[in-house]
């Protein structure tokens, strides 16, 4: 169990880092969207590439952020009944859900997504839209995103089994009170304060 818990901590650390990168992608998408709208209004110029890069980044945010959402226990739950159950029963429900639903679904989607990526990569598939981007990076996001979700699901399964065995805290207790937006704002403020001369310009 100690080795499994160490593995779980390593997976959580990886997922946490990926989640922090995803934070910045939200800001980048917003800036690209604003720049695209500004250029279109001022110079009457636009390109499908600008729209498609936003779609690509939205896909990265959704697919690569799924594991991070699972880590933070922020995914949507139907708590009408389960919230009334004991912590042990709630964790048993999660174990069943991870083993019989989350992992099989993720494995199937990852397995089915890989041939689509390979086919797109081999054919050098390009968007059908004029000025569009190559397609294979978007196809690659599907198997990679679900692979990351599978890895995090394994970590969550370990933590729930450890709790049920009396070897760890309740993983369903939310310990992160700050929202993603608050954490992103704090990260931006921290980077600004760490930049030499940033305080002098304010």
GUZA-818482 format. One record per residue: y, z, x of N, C-alpha, C in turn; residue number from 1. Coordinates in steps of 0.001 Angstrom, whole numbers, padded with zeros to 6 digits. Layout:
N
{{Y,Z,X},{Y,Z,X},{Y,Z,X},NUM}
...
% end
This chain:
202
{{-001206,000000,000821},{000000,000000,000000},{001265,000000,000861},1}
{{001227,000703,001991},{002399,000727,002867},{002739,-000669,003373},2}
{{001699,-001427,003728},{001928,-002797,004207},{002497,-003667,003090},3}
{{002007,-003489,001875},{002511,-004264,000739},{003963,-003912,000427},4}
{{004290,-002627,000501},{005670,-002214,000263},{006601,-002753,001353},5}
{{006116,-002811,002592},{006922,-003406,003661},{007148,-004893,003393},6}
{{006104,-005574,002920},{006240,-006976,002546},{007248,-007134,001415},7}
{{007187,-006252,000428},{008117,-006297,-000692},{009554,-006126,-000225},8}
{{009782,-005195,000695},{011139,-004984,001212},{011644,-006214,001958},9}
{{010757,-006870,002704},{011153,-008081,003432},{011509,-009202,002455},10}
{{010712,-009340,001402},{011003,-010361,000392},{012325,-010059,-000297},11}
{{012546,-008795,-000644},{013801,-008411,-001299},{015007,-008719,-000420},12}
{{014876,-008469,000884},{015978,-008742,001807},{016288,-010232,001855},13}
{{015241,-011065,001882},{015431,-012514,001869},{016101,-012962,000580},14}
{{015612,-012463,-000542},{016174,-012834,-001838},{017628,-012390,-001946},15}
{{017941,-011222,-001405},{019318,-010721,-001432},{020242,-011661,-000666},16}
{{019797,-012149,000467},{020622,-013072,001252},{020825,-014395,000520},17}
{{019770,-014884,-000099},{019892,-016127,-000861},{020865,-015933,-002017},18}
{{020781,-014790,-002674},{021686,-014507,-003783},{023137,-014490,-003360},19}
{{023421,-013976,-002177},{024800,-013934,-001701},{025322,-015326,-001369},20}
{{024435,-016218,-000933},{024840,-017610,-000731},{025142,-018267,-002076},21}
{{024309,-017974,-003062},{024512,-018534,-004403},{025862,-018099,-004976},22}
{{026288,-016859,-004674},{027619,-016415,-005104},{028676,-017438,-004710},23}
{{028632,-017829,-003433},{029656,-018731,-002918},{029544,-020123,-003523},24}
{{028347,-020531,-003889},{028200,-021838,-004529},{028933,-021895,-005857},25}
{{028986,-020780,-006569},{029737,-020742,-007832},{031198,-021059,-007568},26}
{{031761,-020457,-006538},{033157,-020726,-006179},{033339,-022174,-005743},27}
{{032407,-022689,-004942},{032510,-024071,-004461},{032473,-025056,-005622},28}
{{031585,-024823,-006589},{031513,-025705,-007764},{032836,-025690,-008519},29}
{{033408,-024514,-008680},{034685,-024410,-009393},{035786,-025175,-008650},30}
{{035809,-025086,-007325},{036824,-025792,-006539},{036631,-027305,-006607},31}
{{035381,-027756,-006539},{035120,-029196,-006642},{035544,-029714,-008007},32}
{{035214,-028958,-009042},{035590,-029372,-010399},{037102,-029445,-010544},33}
{{037818,-028449,-010018},{039278,-028445,-010113},{039875,-029595,-009308},34}
{{039340,-029841,-008103},{039845,-030931,-007267},{039598,-032281,-007922},35}
{{038418,-032438,-008514},{038092,-033694,-009190},{039047,-033958,-010346},36}
{{039307,-032930,-011148},{040220,-033086,-012282},{041639,-033381,-011810},37}
{{042066,-032727,-010735},{043416,-032944,-010212},{043595,-034359,-009691},38}
{{042627,-034828,-008908},{042714,-036184,-008364},{042688,-037225,-009476},39}
{{041868,-036970,-010493},{041785,-037922,-011606},{043111,-038003,-012358},40}
{{043775,-036879,-012552},{045041,-036862,-013296},{046186,-037427,-012470},41}
{{046250,-037073,-011181},{047382,-037475,-010358},{047265,-038897,-009837},42}
{{046047,-039300,-009462},{045866,-040587,-008809},{045015,-041560,-009610},43}
{{044596,-041145,-010806},{043778,-041990,-011666},{042540,-042485,-010921},44}
{{041922,-041569,-010159},{040745,-041919,-009372},{039657,-040875,-009609},45}
{{038422,-041349,-009724},{037301,-040440,-009871},{036043,-041141,-009374},46}
{{035000,-040360,-009210},{033732,-040929,-008752},{032593,-040129,-009363},47}
{{031522,-040842,-009695},{030346,-040151,-010219},{029750,-039190,-009196},48}
{{030003,-039451,-007918},{029478,-038561,-006877},{030024,-037144,-007035},49}
{{031306,-037024,-007424},{031899,-035704,-007611},{031215,-034958,-008750},50}
{{030908,-035691,-009811},{030219,-035064,-010948},{028797,-034679,-010578},51}
{{028116,-035553,-009873},{026716,-035293,-009555},{026555,-034164,-008546},52}
{{027488,-034032,-007603},{027380,-032919,-006665},{027549,-031598,-007401},53}
{{028359,-031593,-008460},{028467,-030387,-009284},{027144,-030086,-009982},54}
{{026498,-031120,-010499},{025198,-030926,-011151},{024176,-030396,-010148},55}
{{024193,-030966,-008941},{023260,-030514,-007911},{023470,-029032,-007604},56}
{{024730,-028652,-007429},{025025,-027266,-007083},{024710,-026323,-008237},57}
{{024952,-026771,-009471},{024557,-025958,-010629},{023046,-025738,-010620},58}
{{022306,-026771,-010256},{020843,-026654,-010184},{020430,-025651,-009116},59}
{{021098,-025702,-007966},{020802,-024738,-006906},{021085,-023320,-007380},60}
{{022226,-023137,-008040},{022599,-021805,-008539},{021543,-021283,-009503},61}
{{021111,-022136,-010416},{020142,-021707,-011428},{018767,-021457,-010823},62}
{{018268,-022421,-010032},{016902,-022332,-009525},{016779,-021329,-008376},63}
{{017720,-021363,-007446},{017635,-020457,-006305},{018088,-019049,-006681},64}
{{018852,-018941,-007759},{019297,-017622,-008198},{018324,-016918,-009123},65}
{{017254,-017593,-009520},{016293,-016983,-010445},{015612,-015774,-009819},66}
{{015189,-015910,-008571},{014549,-014788,-007886},{015502,-013628,-007695},67}
{{016761,-013945,-007393},{017776,-012898,-007219},{018017,-012154,-008533},68}
{{018034,-012894,-009623},{018199,-012268,-010937},{017022,-011352,-011246},69}
{{015825,-011790,-010879},{014639,-010958,-011076},{014720,-009701,-010215},70}
{{015171,-009850,-008974},{015327,-008697,-008085},{016273,-007669,-008682},71}
{{017384,-008137,-009243},{018384,-007237,-009809},{018026,-006761,-011219},72}
{{016898,-007221,-011745},{016471,-006837,-013093},{017544,-007195,-014124},73}
{{018126,-008384,-013975},{019218,-008825,-014851},{018803,-009969,-015766},74}
{{017521,-010331,-015755},{017094,-011412,-016632},{017051,-010914,-018077},75}
{{017025,-011858,-019004},{017074,-011519,-020424},{015779,-010838,-020845},76}
{{015913,-009727,-021525},{014755,-009009,-022044},{014916,-008811,-023551},77}
{{013805,-008749,-024244},{013790,-008394,-025660},{013424,-006910,-025731},78}
{{014435,-006067,-025758},{014225,-004626,-025603},{014149,-003871,-026929},79}
{{013971,-004574,-028023},{013939,-003890,-029315},{012833,-002845,-029344},80}
{{011674,-003181,-028803},{010553,-002243,-028786},{010349,-001609,-027413},81}
{{010394,-002445,-026347},{010014,-001938,-025032},{010944,-000835,-024530},82}
{{012218,-000854,-024952},{013154,000176,-024495},{012736,001564,-024984},83}
{{011931,001621,-026034},{011491,002906,-026577},{010220,003412,-025905},84}
{{009603,002566,-025073},{008351,002956,-024440},{008623,003815,-023210},85}
{{007588,004469,-022732},{007690,005279,-021519},{007831,004352,-020322},86}
{{008397,004853,-019198},{008517,004011,-017998},{007185,003417,-017536},87}
{{006101,004187,-017637},{004803,003665,-017213},{004373,002489,-018084},88}
{{004555,002614,-019398},{004157,001531,-020289},{005041,000306,-020065},89}
{{006326,000518,-019837},{007221,-000609,-019549},{006780,-001347,-018288},90}
{{006381,-000595,-017277},{005928,-001232,-016042},{004601,-001940,-016225},91}
{{003707,-001375,-017044},{002460,-002067,-017356},{002736,-003393,-018074},92}
{{003690,-003379,-018979},{004057,-004616,-019685},{004565,-005655,-018683},93}
{{005373,-005204,-017718},{005871,-006128,-016697},{004745,-006667,-015823},94}
{{003799,-005809,-015457},{002665,-006263,-014644},{001911,-007370,-015378},95}
{{001641,-007151,-016655},{000935,-008164,-017452},{001765,-009436,-017546},96}
{{003076,-009278,-017776},{003945,-010447,-017882},{004014,-011245,-016597},97}
{{004098,-010548,-015460},{004166,-011240,-014175},{002858,-011963,-013869},98}
{{001732,-011269,-014075},{000430,-011830,-013698},{000007,-012971,-014613},99}
{{000215,-012815,-015918},{-000323,-013779,-016879},{000692,-014806,-017377},100}
{{001972,-014587,-017128},{002975,-015518,-017642},{003893,-016047,-016540},101}
{{004614,-015162,-015852},{005598,-015609,-014874},{004958,-016361,-013713},102}
{{003959,-015772,-013075},{003329,-016436,-011926},{002631,-017745,-012305},103}
{{001798,-017783,-013354},{001174,-019077,-013700},{002191,-020154,-014045},104}
{{003232,-019791,-014823},{004241,-020779,-015193},{004960,-021312,-013957},105}
{{005343,-020411,-013064},{006070,-020822,-011859},{005199,-021678,-010944},106}
{{003940,-021302,-010796},{003030,-022075,-009945},{002822,-023475,-010499},107}
{{002645,-023584,-011822},{002447,-024897,-012442},{003676,-025779,-012252},108}
{{004870,-025220,-012482},{006095,-026014,-012346},{006340,-026407,-010890},109}
{{006047,-025511,-009964},{006184,-025859,-008554},{005201,-026972,-008189},110}
{{003960,-026850,-008664},{002913,-027838,-008371},{003266,-029211,-008961},111}
{{003772,-029218,-010179},{004126,-030480,-010814},{005412,-031074,-010235},112}
{{006298,-030212,-009736},{007563,-030699,-009205},{007442,-031357,-007846},113}
{{006446,-030960,-007059},{006314,-031496,-005711},{006055,-033004,-005687},114}
{{005114,-033547,-006478},{004918,-035011,-006458},{006166,-035781,-006881},115}
{{006959,-035225,-007772},{008194,-035904,-008173},{009151,-036015,-006994},116}
{{009246,-034941,-006219},{010092,-034995,-005023},{009564,-036013,-004022},117}
{{008268,-035974,-003750},{007678,-036883,-002755},{007900,-038333,-003162},118}
{{007670,-038639,-004437},{007859,-040005,-004923},{009314,-040445,-004777},119}
{{010240,-039555,-005123},{011667,-039870,-005013},{012075,-040064,-003558},120}
{{011527,-039237,-002668},{011862,-039332,-001251},{011319,-040624,-000644},121}
{{010085,-040961,-000974},{009459,-042167,-000415},{010181,-043421,-000891},122}
{{010601,-043431,-002151},{011269,-044615,-002721},{012768,-044647,-002425},123}
{{013280,-043606,-001748},{014717,-043513,-001481},{015513,-043662,-002780},124}
{{015070,-042923,-003790},{015661,-043040,-005121},{017145,-042658,-005099},125}
{{017937,-043486,-005758},{019378,-043260,-005861},{019744,-043178,-007336},126}
{{020762,-042418,-007645},{021206,-042274,-009023},{021515,-043626,-009644},127}
{{021217,-043758,-010922},{021501,-045006,-011639},{022979,-045159,-011923},128}
{{023758,-044096,-011790},{025196,-044168,-012020},{025902,-044815,-010829},129}
{{026914,-045597,-011096},{027673,-046247,-010028},{028299,-045189,-009124},130}
{{028088,-045352,-007827},{028648,-044393,-006885},{027920,-043070,-006856},131}
{{026725,-043031,-007458},{025977,-041780,-007532},{025305,-041421,-006218},132}
{{024686,-040254,-006192},{024077,-039716,-004979},{022579,-040030,-004922},133}
{{021989,-039767,-003759},{020547,-039851,-003657},{019921,-038752,-004516},134}
{{018737,-038994,-005011},{018144,-038124,-006029},{017175,-037101,-005443},135}
{{016543,-037418,-004313},{015459,-036545,-003850},{015897,-035105,-003568},136}
{{017131,-034815,-003123},{017483,-033402,-002959},{017410,-032616,-004264},137}
{{017791,-033274,-005358},{017710,-032598,-006655},{016257,-032365,-007055},138}
{{015385,-033331,-006748},{013962,-033157,-007048},{013361,-032023,-006210},139}
{{013821,-031905,-004969},{013293,-030877,-004069},{013646,-029471,-004544},140}
{{014756,-029350,-005233},{015188,-028028,-005699},{014170,-027387,-006638},141}
{{013433,-028199,-007379},{012503,-027645,-008367},{011344,-026905,-007692},142}
{{010567,-027534,-006800},{009483,-026772,-006171},{009986,-025635,-005294},143}
{{011092,-025850,-004582},{011609,-024778,-003722},{012099,-023608,-004558},144}
{{012828,-023906,-005623},{013336,-022840,-006486},{012226,-022011,-007097},145}
{{011184,-022667,-007572},{010077,-021919,-008170},{009238,-021219,-007107},146}
{{009180,-021767,-005897},{008494,-021063,-004809},{009199,-019747,-004503},147}
{{010532,-019776,-004471},{011298,-018547,-004243},{011083,-017548,-005371},148}
{{011005,-018053,-006598},{010751,-017170,-007736},{009361,-016554,-007644},149}
{{008376,-017331,-007215},{007011,-016813,-007058},{006982,-015690,-006026},150}
{{007649,-015913,-004903},{007674,-014896,-003842},{008300,-013604,-004359},151}
{{009417,-013729,-005080},{010060,-012526,-005605},{009208,-011868,-006685},152}
{{008509,-012669,-007469},{007620,-012098,-008490},{006516,-011272,-007842},153}
{{006019,-011727,-006697},{005016,-010948,-005964},{005598,-009608,-005524},154}
{{006833,-009641,-005041},{007492,-008395,-004642},{007647,-007448,-005831},155}
{{008052,-007997,-006974},{008218,-007158,-008163},{006884,-006581,-008614},156}
{{005826,-007367,-008497},{004499,-006884,-008865},{004074,-005724,-007961},157}
{{004352,-005858,-006665},{004023,-004782,-005724},{004762,-003505,-006092},158}
{{006048,-003630,-006392},{006849,-002440,-006712},{006372,-001765,-007988},159}
{{005960,-002543,-008965},{005488,-001950,-010210},{004133,-001261,-010018},160}
{{003259,-001876,-009247},{001969,-001246,-008956},{002172,000035,-008150},161}
{{003114,000003,-007201},{003402,001203,-006413},{003914,002326,-007307},162}
{{004758,002003,-008272},{005260,003029,-009194},{004121,003602,-010026},163}
{{003272,002726,-010536},{002155,003183,-011364},{001174,004036,-010557},164}
{{001118,003787,-009241},{000237,004568,-008375},{000921,005819,-007829},165}
{{002172,006024,-008236},{002901,007186,-007748},{003396,007049,-006326},166}
{{003582,005797,-005864},{003983,005570,-004473},{005400,005013,-004353},167}
{{006133,004947,-005449},{007477,004395,-005367},{008286,004713,-006600},168}
{{009613,004451,-006543},{010486,004710,-007691},{010259,003681,-008796},169}
{{010814,003962,-009953},{010706,003050,-011091},{011554,001810,-010814},170}
{{010968,000640,-010660},{011746,-000565,-010353},{012560,-001085,-011527},171}
{{012306,-000553,-012716},{013048,-001016,-013889},{014366,-000287,-014079},172}
{{014609,000743,-013288},{015888,001453,-013362},{016930,000637,-012623},173}
{{017984,000231,-013311},{019012,-000596,-012689},{019892,000280,-011804},174}
{{019954,-000109,-010527},{020755,000657,-009575},{022032,-000058,-009177},175}
{{022248,-001249,-009713},{023425,-002038,-009350},{024337,-002125,-010577},176}
{{025415,-001359,-010552},{026308,-001316,-011694},{027329,-002447,-011680},177}
{{027614,-003012,-010501},{028639,-004036,-010392},{028088,-005382,-010832},178}
{{028940,-006161,-011482},{028539,-007504,-011893},{028601,-008447,-010700},179}
{{028010,-009623,-010876},{028046,-010631,-009805},{029481,-011030,-009491},180}
{{030322,-011132,-010516},{031718,-011495,-010307},{032447,-010437,-009488},181}
{{032193,-009154,-009780},{032824,-008078,-009027},{032386,-008094,-007571},182}
{{031088,-008320,-007343},{030597,-008347,-005973},{031165,-009532,-005203},183}
{{031322,-010690,-005869},{031914,-011847,-005202},{033360,-011566,-004844},184}
{{034108,-010957,-005763},{035509,-010628,-005489},{035622,-009656,-004314},185}
{{034723,-008669,-004262},{034741,-007719,-003155},{034366,-008391,-001838},186}
{{033443,-009341,-001893},{033044,-010064,-000686},{034203,-010896,-000154},187}
{{034944,-011557,-001038},{036109,-012340,-000629},{037166,-011431,-000019},188}
{{037409,-010285,-000662},{038400,-009340,-000132},{037982,-008816,001232},189}
{{036686,-008555,001400},{036204,-008053,002689},{036380,-009088,003782},190}
{{036063,-010361,003470},{036214,-011416,004462},{037679,-011618,004836},191}
{{038557,-011491,003860},{039988,-011625,004145},{040470,-010506,005047},192}
{{039986,-009297,004791},{040410,-008166,005618},{039838,-008242,007027},193}
{{038675,-008917,007177},{038049,-009054,008497},{038655,-010182,009311},194}
{{039408,-011085,008640},{040000,-012212,009346},{041200,-011745,010164},195}
{{041240,-012047,011474},{042371,-011615,012305},{043686,-012147,011775},196}
{{044668,-011272,011642},{045997,-011683,011191},{046140,-011818,009700},197}
{{045020,-011573,008940},{045096,-011731,007483},{046067,-010724,006889},198}
{{046069,-009510,007427},{046956,-008495,006893},{048417,-008801,007183},199}
{{048680,-009498,008306},{050071,-009822,008655},{050664,-010865,007752},200}
{{049791,-011728,007176},{050306,-012809,006330},{050584,-012350,004918},201}
{{050052,-011167,004548},{050214,-010696,003170},{051561,-009978,003016},202}
% end
